[in-house]
Amino acid sequence: MSAAPATAPPDESEDATTLFDRRQYEALPKYDGHTATKLKIRFGGSVEIDINDLDQLEYYRTLILGDEVSLTVDASVAKVNWGHETKESTGRVVSHSVGLKVHSYDINGEEH
């Protein structure tokens, strides 16, 4: 018979009678007394393909409409926005979004 796995001691900042972990709520962005109920990250910008770089051209040629692609991008935070909307179906929604402007990308370990 195996012993039961050891459990971590309870977090001292949590009360056993608490319905939810308030640290998660406290970490949400707040503005004018409103707490975000929806968080979004938006991407924008473009990076020009070097038509003299055969690796970039080869990758570009593999991009087919509807296919999924995987690449790593570097971006800078360009915007921070707040939005408010009230719907009958969902109630009040306060959204917070961060806009990232892509300035370079990485394909197979090579930055472009």
Secondary structure, DSSP 8 states (H G I E B T S, - for coil): -----------TTS-TT-SS-HHHHHHS-EETTEE-SEEEEEEE------TT-HHHHHHHHH--TT-----EEEEEEEEEEEEEEEETTTEEEEEEEEEEEEEEEEETTEE-
